[in-house]
């Protein structure tokens, strides 16, 4: 008994007002696999704002992907649930009677992250987008382009990724940059022909869809069966020479990984060029990309494509943890509030927005919008606080709440089975090496809506084990 009493005294910043949460929280923070960890926990009554449970609630930690709750909440608040991104087809010069365009065809992007995606049901996939663009060119009477197809990515500056992202992330699909013009979520499939011999180098078979100007240094080796995808593409925006390291399993078939497109604007111009040629449109020049607006007053807009509504983009971003969508949202917030989409300006805009609504932002250091940066730090009180503020905004709360996962779907799928939390927890998860977090809402047994955030850094167990420990804690919120 004396040991338990001393242990309780040693736990810093500990507060309870819900007796059923108390034993679960005590068990969690006393776990030996958290002895080297930094932990921050906040559980708040949404209606009253009172703290129901907290532990180190003011400690700034890495949230990983649960940061998406702040970015998506801000985007809905600033832009509105029905906001849409657009993409325009434009041309310069003139079209003669024979259908020859003496000028250039422009694809002007306005940041749409869903253009040509395969995953969002409300959006058109890439073949459909390219078919629509081709039909629009033909409808404009253009049969030949005596010039270039030019991708215009000038809507955002030439900093498609946060400066604090890691090299081992940027070349892979989840580290794809946010350009002014995006297509197919800016990633590609890379097919390997597997070998049957251990430690041999599997051959790169194909890149799908075709990406212009990519040179691959393949250092991948063959590992035992069942070892899965342990291959990483080391690259960066505008770096057209990539190195692939790691392993894939031995076998006799095709093994596929996903990489990020180094120049999404050139990629879009290339894809449109090839599709137009396939349709019989002659093009004399090579596809190009630009990042500084030029001769815009001379361009004629002849087709506009609109994205799905922001409500649908936010749902996908939170349910499937899509980094690109949140990086684009962050830049759009910066443009809307400060007329500047530079990362440093955009993250300040987010912080200042919530400060104006009463959130204490001491210790909040934002570096990106998706949580991929290990330099982003927030407290659990700030995370739960933003969610409480959103819950009191009836214009956007239903959309935001629905975008968070339950135990039946999304990033929480498979959790809470057989408990009340299965349908009464709505949250966004976050994970990277040494980081695990959950931020969301819980409906308590008495019907009260709670906002909560749990963040743990530098624990000693496997991330899957930490997930189970946090699951037990979250179940207590609904009892």
RONU-714910 format. One record per residue (C-alpha): y, x, z; residue in three letters. Coordinates in Angstrom, 2 decimals. Each point is the difference from the previous one (the first is absolute). Last residue first. Example, Ala and Ser with C-alpha at 12.3 -4.5 7.8 and 13.67 -1.06 7.14 Angstrom:
BEGIN
- -1.06, 13.67, 7.14, ser
- -3.44, -1.37, 0.66, ala
# end
This chain:
BEGIN
- 3.60, -18.32, -19.46, unk
- 1.91, 0.73, -3.22, unk
- 1.60, 3.30, 1.05, unk
- -3.35, 1.15, 1.43, unk
- -1.47, 0.18, -3.52, unk
- 2.72, 2.55, -0.86, unk
- -1.28, 2.41, 2.66, unk
- -3.59, -0.29, -1.19, unk
- 1.11, 0.67, -3.59, unk
- 1.95, 3.06, 1.13, unk
- -3.22, 1.57, 1.30, unk
- -1.89, -0.94, -3.15, unk
- 2.67, 1.54, -2.24, unk
- -0.08, 3.13, 2.15, unk
- -3.69, 0.34, -0.85, unk
- 0.72, -0.33, -3.72, unk
- 2.74, 2.65, 0.33, unk
- -2.51, 2.45, 1.46, unk
- 0.61, 1.10, 3.57, unk
- 2.44, 2.63, 1.30, unk
- 3.26, -1.96, -0.06, unk
- 3.04, 1.73, -1.50, unk
- 2.24, -3.05, -0.54, unk
- -0.42, -3.58, 1.24, unk
- 2.23, -2.96, -0.86, unk
- -0.40, -3.59, 1.17, unk
- 2.61, -2.60, -0.97, unk
- 0.34, -3.58, 1.10, unk
- 1.75, -3.29, -0.67, unk
- -1.23, -2.95, 2.03, unk
- -0.05, -3.68, -0.91, unk
- -0.73, -2.28, 2.93, unk
- -2.80, -2.53, -0.45, unk
- -1.38, 0.22, 3.55, unk
- -2.99, 2.02, -1.24, unk
- 2.36, 2.52, -1.60, unk
- 0.88, 0.06, -3.70, unk
- 0.27, 3.64, -1.00, unk
- 2.47, 1.57, -2.40, unk
- 0.24, 3.32, -1.79, unk
- -0.13, 3.77, 0.25, unk
- -3.15, 2.10, 0.10, unk
- -0.19, 3.79, 0.14, unk
- -2.29, 2.99, -0.44, unk
- 1.01, 3.62, -0.55, unk
- -1.99, 3.24, 0.31, unk
- -0.52, 0.26, -3.76, unk
- 1.60, -3.08, -1.53, unk
- -0.12, -3.64, 1.00, unk
- 2.10, -3.15, 0.13, unk
- -0.97, -3.62, 0.41, unk
- 2.10, -3.08, -0.67, unk
- -0.42, -3.07, 2.17, unk
- -0.74, -3.70, 0.40, unk
- -2.17, -0.70, 3.03, unk
- -0.94, -3.60, 0.82, unk
- -2.71, -0.51, -2.63, unk
- -2.53, 2.60, 1.13, unk
- 1.84, 0.45, 3.30, unk
- -1.83, -2.98, 1.45, unk
- -3.17, 2.10, -0.01, unk
- -3.31, -0.04, -1.88, unk
- 1.16, 2.54, -2.58, unk
- 3.16, 1.85, 1.07, unk
- 0.05, 2.47, -2.93, unk
- -1.85, -0.25, -3.31, unk
- 3.09, -0.03, -2.19, unk
- 3.05, 1.36, 1.81, unk
- 1.42, 1.82, -3.07, unk
- -0.22, -3.14, -2.11, unk
- -2.15, -2.96, 0.90, unk
- -2.07, -1.95, 2.54, unk
- 1.15, 1.79, 3.14, unk
- 3.54, -1.02, -0.87, unk
- 2.48, 1.81, -2.22, unk
- 3.77, -0.23, -0.15, unk
- 1.73, -1.51, -3.05, unk
- -0.23, -3.52, 1.48, unk
- 2.30, 1.01, 2.86, unk
- 2.59, 1.39, -2.44, unk
- 0.06, -3.14, -2.12, unk
- 0.16, -2.35, 3.00, unk
- 2.69, 2.22, 1.62, unk
- 2.40, 0.04, -2.96, unk
- 2.35, -2.95, 0.41, unk
- -1.06, -0.77, 3.58, unk
- 1.52, 3.21, 1.37, unk
- -1.12, 0.17, 3.66, unk
- -3.31, 1.61, -0.94, unk
- 1.93, 2.70, -1.89, unk
- 1.82, 1.04, 3.17, unk
- -3.30, 0.17, 1.90, unk
- -1.55, 2.09, -2.77, unk
- 2.91, 2.44, 0.15, unk
- -0.47, 0.29, 3.76, unk
- -3.74, 0.62, -0.22, unk
- 0.67, 3.03, -2.21, unk
- 2.95, 1.16, 2.10, unk
- -1.92, -0.35, 3.26, unk
- -2.97, 1.84, -1.54, unk
- 2.30, 2.94, -0.59, unk
- 0.74, 1.53, -3.39, unk
- -0.52, 3.33, -1.73, unk
- -0.18, 0.89, -3.69, unk
- -0.68, 3.72, -0.47, unk
- -3.69, -0.56, -0.80, unk
- 1.15, -1.69, -3.21, unk
- -2.44, -2.53, -1.45, unk
- 1.61, -2.75, 2.06, unk
- 0.83, -2.21, -2.98, unk
- 3.80, -0.05, 0.02, unk
- 0.89, 3.65, 0.43, unk
- 1.70, 2.45, 2.36, unk
- 0.94, -2.23, 2.94, unk
- 0.88, 1.54, 3.35, unk
- 0.25, -2.59, 2.77, unk
- 0.54, 1.81, 3.32, unk
- 2.92, -2.22, 1.02, unk
- -0.13, -3.11, -2.21, unk
- 0.84, -2.71, 2.54, unk
- -0.31, -3.22, -2.00, unk
- 2.96, -2.36, 0.31, unk
- 0.25, -1.52, -3.45, unk
- 2.53, 2.61, -1.12, unk
- -2.46, 2.69, 1.09, unk
- -2.56, -1.66, -2.28, unk
- 2.13, 0.49, -3.10, unk
- 1.11, 3.46, 1.12, unk
- -3.58, 1.25, 0.00, unk
- -0.79, -1.46, -3.40, unk
- 3.21, 1.37, -1.54, unk
- -0.68, 3.42, 1.52, unk
- -3.38, -0.01, -1.72, unk
- 1.69, -0.81, -3.32, unk
- 2.68, 2.70, 0.27, unk
- -2.42, 2.82, 0.70, unk
- -2.40, -1.24, -2.68, unk
- 2.64, -0.26, -2.72, unk
- 0.22, -3.60, -1.20, unk
- 3.78, -0.32, 0.20, unk
- 2.21, -3.09, -0.21, unk
- 0.03, -0.13, 3.80, unk
- -1.56, -3.36, 0.92, unk
- -1.57, -1.04, -3.30, unk
- -0.72, 3.46, -1.36, unk
- -1.52, 1.16, 3.30, unk
- -2.08, -3.17, 0.25, unk
- -1.24, 0.60, -3.55, unk
- -1.02, 3.53, 0.95, unk
- -2.00, -1.28, 2.97, unk
- -1.62, -2.74, -2.09, unk
- -1.08, 2.59, -2.58, unk
- -1.55, 2.14, 2.73, unk
- -1.71, -3.08, 1.43, unk
- -1.59, -0.99, -3.29, unk
- -1.16, 3.55, -0.67, unk
- -1.79, 0.27, 3.35, unk
- -2.30, -2.97, -0.57, unk
- -1.62, -0.91, 3.34, unk
- -2.35, -2.65, -1.46, unk
- 1.06, -2.96, 2.16, unk
- 3.46, 1.34, 0.79, unk
- 1.10, 1.03, -3.49, unk
- -1.85, -2.89, -1.65, unk
- 1.75, -2.61, 2.14, unk
- 3.32, 1.79, -0.45, unk
- -0.36, -0.14, -3.79, unk
- -0.85, -3.71, 0.14, unk
- 3.03, -0.85, 2.16, unk
- 2.12, 2.25, -2.23, unk
- -0.50, -2.38, -2.90, unk
- -2.14, 1.13, -2.93, unk
- 1.67, 2.40, -2.40, unk
- 2.30, -1.01, -2.82, unk
- -0.18, 1.26, -3.61, unk
- 3.15, -0.01, -2.11, unk
- 0.11, 0.26, -3.78, unk
- 2.75, 0.61, -2.60, unk
- 2.55, 2.04, 1.90, unk
- 2.42, 1.78, -2.37, unk
- 1.08, 3.50, 0.93, unk
- 3.43, 1.42, -0.81, unk
- 1.44, -0.46, 3.49, unk
- -3.03, 1.84, 1.41, unk
- 0.87, 3.14, -1.98, unk
- -1.63, 2.21, 2.65, unk
- -1.29, -0.61, 3.51, unk
- -1.50, 3.17, 1.49, unk
- -3.74, 0.07, 0.64, unk
- -1.36, 0.14, -3.54, unk
- -3.55, -0.08, -1.33, unk
- -1.16, 0.61, -3.59, unk
- -2.64, -1.20, -2.43, unk
- -0.18, 2.03, -3.25, unk
- 2.02, -0.98, -3.06, unk
- -0.89, -1.56, -3.35, unk
- -1.46, -3.28, 1.20, unk
- -1.88, -2.30, -2.40, unk
- -0.89, -3.42, 1.40, unk
- -3.51, -0.94, -1.11, unk
- -1.28, -1.66, 3.17, unk
- -1.83, 3.18, 1.03, unk
- 3.30, 1.84, -0.44, unk
- 1.67, -2.46, 2.38, unk
- -2.72, 0.53, 2.59, unk
- 0.28, 3.79, -0.26, unk
- 3.77, -0.04, 0.44, unk
- -0.17, -2.45, 2.91, unk
- -2.52, 2.22, 1.81, unk
- 2.03, 3.15, -0.64, unk
- 3.27, -1.56, 1.21, unk
- -1.73, -1.21, 3.16, unk
- -1.52, 3.44, 0.68, unk
- 3.38, 1.64, -0.63, unk
- 1.48, -2.18, 2.75, unk
- -2.98, 0.50, 2.30, unk
- 0.42, 3.77, -0.04, unk
- -2.65, 1.70, 2.15, unk
- -2.47, -2.92, -0.16, unk
- -1.95, -0.20, 3.27, unk
- -3.75, 0.57, 0.14, unk
- -3.10, -2.12, 0.53, unk
- -3.64, 1.10, 0.35, unk
- -3.00, -0.91, -2.13, unk
- -3.61, 1.18, -0.04, unk
- -1.97, -0.45, -3.22, unk
- -3.79, 0.30, -0.03, unk
- -2.71, 2.57, 0.60, unk
- 0.51, 0.82, 3.65, unk
- 1.43, 2.51, 2.46, unk
- 2.70, -1.30, 2.30, unk
- 3.71, 0.84, -0.39, unk
- 1.71, 2.97, 1.59, unk
- 3.35, 1.59, 0.75, unk
- 2.82, 1.28, -2.16, unk
- 1.84, -1.33, -3.04, unk
- 3.03, 1.95, -1.22, unk
- 2.78, -1.62, -2.00, unk
- 2.27, 1.36, -2.73, unk
- 2.51, -2.67, -1.08, unk
- 2.27, 0.36, 3.03, unk
- 2.70, -2.63, -0.63, unk
- -0.94, -1.74, 3.25, unk
- -2.54, 1.99, 2.01, unk
- -3.53, 1.35, -0.30, unk
- -3.08, 0.86, 2.00, unk
- -2.79, -2.42, -0.85, unk
- -2.45, -0.33, 2.86, unk
- -3.78, -0.31, -0.24, unk
- -2.00, -1.15, 3.02, unk
- -1.38, -3.16, -1.60, unk
- -3.41, -0.83, 1.39, unk
- -2.47, 2.18, 1.91, unk
- -2.90, -2.29, -0.90, unk
- -1.78, 2.52, -2.19, unk
- 0.61, 3.63, 0.88, unk
- 3.15, 1.79, -1.25, unk
- 1.05, 1.00, -3.52, unk
- 3.11, 2.15, -0.40, unk
- 3.59, -0.76, -1.02, unk
- 2.22, 2.88, -1.14, unk
- 1.33, -1.74, -3.13, unk
- 3.39, 1.30, -1.13, unk
- 1.33, -2.93, -1.98, unk
- 2.88, -0.08, -2.48, unk
- 1.87, -3.28, -0.39, unk
- 2.50, -0.56, -2.85, unk
- -0.41, -3.70, -0.75, unk
- -2.20, -2.24, 2.17, unk
- -2.70, -2.01, -1.77, unk
- -1.21, -2.98, 2.00, unk
- -2.49, 1.23, 1.10, unk
- -0.47, 3.78, 0.20, unk
- -3.33, 1.14, -1.36, unk
- -3.14, 2.08, 0.36, unk
- 0.92, 2.67, 2.58, unk
- -3.12, 2.15, 0.33, unk
- -1.81, 0.39, 3.32, unk
- 0.08, 3.53, 1.46, unk
- -3.29, 1.11, 1.57, unk
- -0.34, 0.37, 3.77, unk
- -3.18, -2.12, 0.06, unk
- -1.71, -0.62, -3.35, unk
- -0.38, -3.53, -1.40, unk
- 3.42, -0.03, -1.61, unk
- 2.37, -2.97, -0.15, unk
- 2.17, -0.64, -3.05, unk
- 3.40, -0.52, 1.57, unk
- 2.43, -2.82, -0.81, unk
- 3.65, 0.07, 1.08, unk
- 1.50, -3.47, 0.34, unk
- 3.78, -0.29, -0.23, unk
- 2.97, -0.80, 2.24, unk
- 3.62, -1.04, -0.36, unk
- -0.47, -3.55, 1.37, unk
- -1.15, -0.91, -3.54, unk
- 3.59, 0.62, -1.19, unk
- 3.19, 1.02, 1.79, unk
- 3.56, 0.41, -1.25, unk
- 2.64, 0.96, 2.57, unk
- -2.68, 2.15, 1.55, unk
- -1.86, -0.35, 3.29, unk
- -2.45, 2.91, 0.22, unk
- -3.77, -0.31, 0.27, unk
- -1.37, 1.28, 3.31, unk
- -2.73, -2.66, 0.31, unk
- -1.29, 0.99, -3.44, unk
- -0.42, 3.70, 0.82, unk
- 2.26, 2.84, -1.08, unk
- 2.55, -0.68, 2.74, unk
- -2.45, 0.00, 2.92, unk
- -1.25, 3.61, 0.15, unk
- 3.58, 1.19, -0.51, unk
- 1.24, -1.76, 3.10, unk
- 2.86, -2.49, 0.09, unk
- 3.12, 1.18, 1.83, unk
- 2.34, 0.02, -3.02, unk
- -0.69, -3.69, -0.60, unk
- -1.30, -0.75, -3.47, unk
- 1.66, -1.18, -3.23, unk
- 3.02, 2.30, 0.37, unk
- 1.58, -0.07, -3.46, unk
- 2.45, -2.80, 0.85, unk
- -0.92, -3.69, -0.38, unk
- 1.34, -2.31, -2.73, unk
- -0.05, 3.01, -2.35, unk
- -3.65, -0.42, -0.96, unk
- 0.63, -0.78, -3.67, unk
- -3.16, 0.40, -2.11, unk
- 0.91, 0.85, -3.57, unk
- -1.89, -1.05, -3.12, unk
- 1.49, 2.30, -2.62, unk
- 1.76, -0.13, -3.37, unk
- -0.47, -1.53, -3.41, unk
- -1.93, -2.89, 1.52, unk
- -1.94, -2.06, -2.52, unk
- -1.04, -3.65, -0.14, unk
- 2.72, -1.45, 2.24, unk
- 0.69, -3.68, -0.69, unk
- 1.01, -0.84, 3.55, unk
- -3.18, -2.10, 0.24, unk
- -1.99, 3.15, -0.77, unk
- 1.61, 1.87, 2.86, unk
- -0.55, -2.98, 2.32, unk
- -3.67, -0.24, -1.03, unk
- -0.46, 3.69, 0.76, unk
- 1.59, -0.37, 3.42, unk
- -2.22, -2.98, 0.74, unk
- -3.13, 1.87, -1.12, unk
- 0.99, 3.02, 2.10, unk
- 0.46, -2.22, 3.04, unk
- -3.35, -1.72, -0.57, unk
- -1.86, 3.29, -0.43, unk
- 1.73, 1.32, 3.16, unk
- -0.84, -2.90, 2.31, unk
- 2.38, -2.94, 0.40, unk
- 1.03, -0.89, 3.56, unk
- -0.84, -3.02, 2.18, unk
- -3.52, 1.25, 0.68, unk
- 1.17, 3.36, 1.35, unk
- -2.72, 2.61, -0.53, unk
- 0.03, 1.17, -3.60, unk
- 3.64, 1.02, -0.03, unk
- 1.86, 0.10, -3.32, unk
- 3.48, -0.25, 1.50, unk
- -0.50, -0.58, 3.73, unk
- 2.31, 2.72, 1.32, unk
- 3.07, -1.45, -1.78, unk
- 2.69, 2.66, 0.48, unk
- 2.65, -1.23, -2.39, unk
- -1.53, 1.53, -3.10, unk
- 1.61, 0.18, -3.43, unk
- -2.57, 0.43, -2.77, unk
- 2.17, 1.25, -2.85, unk
- -0.59, -0.11, -3.77, unk
- 2.07, 2.54, -1.91, unk
- 2.07, -0.17, -3.15, unk
- -0.30, -0.89, -3.66, unk
- -2.36, -2.90, 0.57, unk
- -1.81, -0.72, -3.27, unk
- -0.88, -3.65, -0.59, unk
- 0.45, -0.04, -3.77, unk
- 3.33, -1.83, 0.29, unk
- 1.45, 2.70, 2.22, unk
- -0.10, 0.22, 3.79, unk
- 2.95, 1.72, 1.64, unk
- 0.78, 2.68, 2.56, unk
- -1.05, -0.13, 3.62, unk
- -2.86, -2.00, 1.46, unk
- -0.93, -1.75, 3.19, unk
- -3.16, -1.26, 1.69, unk
- 0.72, -0.97, 3.59, unk
- -1.93, 0.16, 3.27, unk
- 0.83, -2.29, 2.90, unk
- -0.67, -0.12, 3.74, unk
- -0.14, -3.39, 1.69, unk
- 1.44, -1.28, 3.29, unk
- -1.47, -3.34, 1.14, unk
- -0.62, 0.99, 3.63, unk
- 3.49, 1.32, 0.53, unk
- 1.48, 3.45, -0.66, unk
- 1.30, 1.05, 3.42, unk
- -2.33, -1.89, 2.35, unk
- -3.07, 0.21, -2.23, unk
- 0.62, 3.71, -0.58, unk
- 0.56, 0.66, 3.70, unk
- -3.25, -1.69, 0.97, unk
- -1.82, 1.93, -2.74, unk
- 1.36, 3.34, 1.18, unk
- -0.55, -0.67, 3.72, unk
- -3.55, -1.31, -0.49, unk
- -0.75, 2.91, -2.34, unk
- 0.38, 2.31, 3.00, unk
- -3.55, -1.15, 0.84, unk
- -0.97, 2.50, -2.68, unk
- 0.34, 3.14, 2.14, unk
- 1.68, -0.69, 3.39, unk
- 0.86, 3.61, 0.96, unk
- 1.35, -0.08, 3.56, unk
- 3.25, -0.44, 1.92, unk
- -0.60, -0.84, 3.67, unk
- 2.10, -2.92, 1.24, unk
- -2.94, -2.36, 0.68, unk
- -1.79, 2.63, 2.06, unk
- -2.30, -2.80, 1.15, unk
- 0.97, -3.62, -0.24, unk
- -1.24, -3.46, 0.82, unk
- 1.48, -3.50, 0.06, unk
- 3.53, 1.12, -0.78, unk
- 2.44, -2.91, -0.10, unk
- 1.65, -0.90, -3.30, unk
- -0.02, -3.67, 0.95, unk
- -1.45, -1.59, -3.14, unk
- -1.81, 3.01, -1.45, unk
- -1.71, 0.97, 3.27, unk
- -0.42, 3.76, -0.37, unk
- -2.92, 2.45, 0.03, unk
- 0.92, 3.68, -0.28, unk
- -2.24, 3.07, -0.13, unk
- 0.74, 3.69, -0.59, unk
- -2.66, 2.72, 0.22, unk
- 0.06, 3.78, -0.31, unk
- -3.47, 1.46, 0.10, unk
- -1.63, 2.90, 1.79, unk
- -1.74, -2.15, 2.61, unk
- -0.54, -2.83, -2.48, unk
- -3.72, 0.67, -0.41, unk
- -0.33, -0.25, 3.80, unk
- 1.00, -3.68, -0.08, unk
- 2.51, -0.80, 2.78, unk
- 2.54, -1.43, -2.46, unk
- -2.53, -2.46, -1.41, unk
- -1.61, -1.05, 3.26, unk
- 3.38, -0.70, 1.60, unk
- 1.06, -1.99, -3.06, unk
- -3.16, -2.11, 0.07, unk
- 0.33, -0.55, 3.76, unk
- 3.65, -1.08, -0.34, unk
- -0.20, -2.29, -3.02, unk
- -1.64, -2.75, 2.00, unk
- 2.54, 0.37, 2.82, unk
- 2.99, -0.44, -2.29, unk
- 3.20, 1.43, 1.53, unk
- -0.76, 3.68, -0.27, unk
- 1.98, 3.28, -0.05, unk
- -0.95, 3.65, -0.36, unk
- 2.63, 2.62, -0.85, unk
- -2.13, 2.88, 1.27, unk
- -3.62, -0.17, 1.24, unk
- -0.37, 2.40, 2.93, unk
- 0.40, -2.71, 2.65, unk
- -2.94, -1.92, -1.49, unk
- -2.15, 3.13, 0.07, unk
- 0.87, 0.60, 3.65, unk
- -1.13, -3.52, 0.90, unk
- -3.20, 0.34, -2.03, unk
- -0.84, 3.28, 1.77, unk
- 0.68, -1.53, 3.47, unk
- -2.40, -2.86, -0.83, unk
# end
